[in-house]
Amino acid sequence: MAHVVFVGAGLGGMAGAYEMHDALGKNHQVTMINEREDFQFVPSNPWLAVGWREAEQISFPIRPYLEKKNIAFIAQRVDEINPVDKYLTLNDGKRVDYDYLVIATGPKLAFDEVPGAGPHGGFTQSVCTLPHAEHSYEDYKKLVENPGSVVIGAMPGASCFGPAYEYAFILDTALSRAGVRHRVPITFVTSEPYIGHLGLGGVGDSKGMMESELRKRSINWITNAKTTRIEAGKMFVDEVDAQGQVIKQHELPFVHSMMLPAFKGVEAVAKVEGLCNPRG
């Protein structure tokens, strides 16, 4: 009997565990390890951040659904991976042996790479996790009460840009419904070389389509943007050319900002020698 362990119960991990269980049958064991008890549907976080969803509508307890399929579930953080002897060390000190390991943890959010970034000790919001989206919603409500400038986008080194565009369009609609959009200038700040690049070199005519949608909503933008630091109510951005040379510096005031960070590997994965690139 083989023991297949999945680490990370997000969309990929959960789907993978179900598929693996069905493919292997009863003669093998599948175990899911996740740092929390509940599944969180990350794509709905931008909706939560403007009050279009409640937390309980986009999350549910993992254990009963996995155990119904005879998939074991452990709610602990993995602190160490030993790929030579094939075992994991959990946050509570327990050891889990495996024959095969599937890593689906998702990223570590590298807010620390830009001074002043992030919802914990910084000045920007995030929709990367459910708690971040809840925190952002509280800031959104303050924006509706006291409208002012907004900055949305992605930090230097970011590799996931779609949620920033989605949040910009959702926020535009939410503020319009609240009757205050005309009092909220929005600037989209992105490290992409052009609007609609998406970290993929564009998708079809994504450049033309996304530029058109931003113009339609009176959202200005800065591309090739390197956010260097953030202070309370102010973002400092270097606009660079194709060679990385600064061509213009911006000081952008804001009363609300949602900026996606760069990603790194979670610690347990990143410290396995030879497994990852330098960012983990």
N, C-alpha and C positions, 0 to 999 in steps of 0.2 A: 504493500500500500504506500503510495506517494502522498506526501503532505505538501500542498501548494498554499503558500501564504501571500495574501494581498495586503499591502500597506497603503492605506488611503482610501476612504469610502466616499470619494466624489463621484462624478458622473462616470468617469472611466473605470475606477476601481469597482464600483457597484455592478456596472454592466459586465465587467470582466469576470467578477466572481460568479455571477449567475451563469454566464456562458461556460466558464470552466467547469462548474459543477455539473451542468447538463452534459458537457462533452465527456467528462471522466466517469460519470456514473457513481454507483454506491461503493465501489471498491477503492476509492481514493478520498482523502479528506481535503476540504477547502476551508481555510480560515481567513477571516477579515480582521485586520487590526486598524483601528482608527482612534485618533486622540480624543474624540468626543462621542457621546452616545447618539447624536442626531445627525441625520443627513440634511444638508443644506443645498437647495437648488440655486446655485450661484448666478445663473443667467437672469434670475428675477430680482437680484439685488438692486439694480437701478430703479425698479418700480417701487421697492420698499423705501428707497431713499427719498421719494417724494410723496409717500403715503398712499400709493396705489395698491399696495399689498401689506398684510400684516405678517409678522414673523412666522406664526403658526400655519400660514397658508403656503409657505415655501420651505418648510422643514418638517421632518417627522422622525420618530425613533427608529433606529436601524435594527436593533436586536430582534424584535418579533418577526420581521420580514425575512431576515437571513435565517433565523433558527427554524422558521417554517419550511425552509428548503434544506434543512440539515447542514447549513453553513455555519461554522462556529464564529463567534464574534467576541473580540476583546477590545474594550474601550480604554486604551492606554496609548501614550506617546511612545514611539520607538526611539530610543536614545543611542543605540549602537547596532550596526550591522557587521557581522563577522562572516564574510563570504567564503573564507577558507574552511572553517568548521561548520558553516551553514547554521548559524543561529542568530537570533535577535535578542537584545537586552532591552527590556521595557522600562518605562519611567518608575515603576514600582519595584524594580530590581529583578523581576522574574525573567526567565529565559524561555524563548520559544524556538524550538528546532524546526528546520524546514528542509525539504528536498528541492523545492523550486520557489523562487521569490519573485513577485511582481510588484514593482515600485510605482505607485500611483498617488504620491503624496501631494502633488501640486507644488507650487513654489514657496520659497521664503520671500516676503515682501521687503525689498531693500530701500525702505524709506530713509535709512540712515545715510545713504549716499548723497543726499541733498540736505544740507542744514535747514532745519525748520519744516521739513516735510512730514506729512502723516498726521493721523488723528490722535496719536498718543504722544504727547509732548511737542507736537508740531502745530502748524496752522492750517493745514489742508485736510480735506475729507477724502474718503475712499469708498468705493463700492465693491472692493475685492472680497470681503467677507460679510456675513450677515450682521455681526456686531458693528462692523464699520458702517454698513448701510443704515443701521438704526441710529448710529451717532450722527451720520450725515443728515438724516431726516430731521433731527432736532435743530441742526444748523439751517436747514432749508426753511423750517417754520420761522426762524428768526429773520431770514431773508424776506419772506413774504410780509412780515410785520414792518420791517425797515429795509426797503429795497435799495440796492446799490449794485456796484460792478461785480461781475462774476468772471472767474477764470477757470476753464476746464481744459484738460488735455493729458499729456503723458510726459513723464520725466526723461532725462537722458538715459539711454540704455534700455528703455522699455521695449518690450517685444510683443505686447498685446495691446492693440489700439482700439479695437472695435467697441469695447464698453465705454470708452471716452466719447466717441461719436454718439453712441446710443444715449448716454446720459445727457449730452448736450441737447439732443432733440427732445428727449423726455422732459428735461427741465424747461425748455422753451414752451412746450405745451402746457405743463403744469402751471407755470407763471402766467401764461395767457388765460388759463381758466380761472386763476386767482385774481385776474384783473390788474396785475402789476408788471406785466412783461415790458411795457413801454418805459418803465422806470429802471430797467435792469440791462445795462450794456453787457454783452457777453463776448469774451475773447477766447478763442480756441488756440491753445499753445501746445505744439507737438514737436517731438524730435524727428518726425518723419521728414524726408526730403521734399515731399509735396503732399497735399491733402489727398486722402484716399490711397496712399501707399500701403498702409495697413501692415507694414513689416513684411509684405509679400511681393513688393514690386508692382503693386496695383492688382486689381481683379477686374478684367474687362475694362469698362470705362468708369471705373470707380473714381478716378480723379475728377472728371467732368461732372459726374453725378453728385459727388459729395460737395464739390465747390458750389454747384447750383443749389443744393439743399441748404448749405450754410448761408449763401446770399439771400435766399428766399426768407430765411429766418433772421436776417440782419445780424448774423454772427460773424465777427471779424476773426482773422486767424494769423498766426505766426508759425511758419514752418522752419525746419533746420534750427530748432530752438533748443538751447541748452540752459535749462533752469539751474542757476548757480546757488541761490539761497532764497529762503522765504522768511519774512518777518511778519509780525502781526499786521494783517491788512495790506501787505505789499509783497510782490513777487519780482525777483530780479532775473532777467532773462537775457542771455547773449544769443543774438541771431547770427549764424555762421554761414560761410559759403561752402562750396563743395570740397574745399581743402581744409575745412575746419577753422578758418580764420574768421575772427569776429568782424562783422560788417555793421552791426548796429546793436546798441544796448537798450533794453527796455526796463522801466520800472512800472509795473502794473498794479494799480490799487485793486483791492477786492474786499467784499464783505462775505463772500462765499466762494470757495474754490474746491474742486474735486480733481486731483491729479493722480493718474495711475503711476505706480513706481516701476523701477526695473525689477527683474526677478533674479533670484539666486536659488541654489539648491538648499533644501532643508538640511540642518546640521548633520543628522545621522547619515544622510546620503552623501553630502559634500565631503565628508572626512574619510570616505572609503577610498583608499589609494588606488589610482588607476581606473576608477569607475566613471569619473566625470571630467568635464573641462574645468578650467580654473574657477569658473563661477559656480561650480557644483551642479 
